[in-house]
């Protein structure tokens, strides 16, 4: 018999919203142990174990079957699991953690409004500078798939794991692909979003692992019932 | 690159061994697999060199038995290039189409736009040359490697492009006929020549194509059993610029090749050499032959 393991974001707003979401469905999530210990429990559910993980690691833990369920954003699942169809199933959209993955360029580029324009600029940039226009992002898979689908050429992706909005001013990129909610950070860094639809509309979701061992997991039936899911 | 730096002409290479190719994460193709290949660097008679490469591949394949038979396809990238060059429109628009020859969806979308069938992308209508410098500086501070002068230059081009008339419908139809062409090779030259009245530069391109078509016939190949496709070769690597061909058994590609003169120029630091080559995929051959 095994404990039902649920990956929960280990910090921040995402964790707070996750706790509230479960609470409103009659599931009380509490942290256990000392202040810095990454452990928790669901009140009254001894066969269920919350596993505190960074949201960015939850996708691979789900894919590896180390956790049965996990809370993380659509963006991270799409980026980290290209084979997600065989690895995870989306059980619920949780209604928080909304963010759009977009492409942004400097506001003073009044000649650029759409991805068509960026493609044309990339062609010119390459012949002028003798290297390809750089798009800074941490979403390499999603961005590359998108650009291939819309037929953009003559670009390169440069990795940026944070503070992506500052790369253009720092001359390490010419454009960025990043998630945005209010657009305030982009505005503050003198950037604008292209007019096209976002590459991805993301929110926090509860995902089920298709690769975990679901044999004899006694905690699952009661947990699923609380959420109104079919426990088969 | 090594050949261009110190090689001689004519030269013929043959190789066999493992090659490595990064595949998409969603693909189940192996990343390392066997490949057999030949390259011919010889500018004396390109049509004949094209046929020689084709012939070597076919003679190798014919030593085996393919229960589903072999389907042979051919094309010539030079035809689409000549078709685009023939269009009555600005050099900028032609360059944009040439660049996206290798991305059919993009190419078709651009063609449609230049034909006036769809609206241009949003955001360009309000651009103006009046007060351009102020419009740029008002929009935001100049950050990054791309400069305000680059933006201004492109605004000028976009404003000029707004005035560009649409492509004549008859030219667009002719180009689409070439794209859709899928006929036996022995009928191809005639069918393509009919398009030359709308797309004049296609005539010299057909002449060049005739060189390899005749060379194939001279080596005893039945041209009625090779399928010519107008867009063959455009969805593989971006370096083909003439004769292209492929051999399939069922839906499995067992061999493919083509001419790549322009690549030798890019990798040759300015020098250019006539070059044509092909590969056979032994793993696929083993799967589909007996």
Interface residues (C-beta under 8 A of the other chain):
Chain A: X82 X83 X106 X107 X108 X109 X110 X111 X112 X113 X114 X116 X117 X120 X121 X123 X124 X125 X128 X129 X141 X150 X151 X153 X168 X169 X171 X173 X174 X190 X192 X195
Chain B: X24 X25 X26 X96 X99 X100 X102 X103 X105 X106 X109 X121 X122 X123 X124 X127 X135 X136 X137 X139 X140 X141 X142 X143 X144 X145 X146 X148 X150 X151 X154 X155 X158
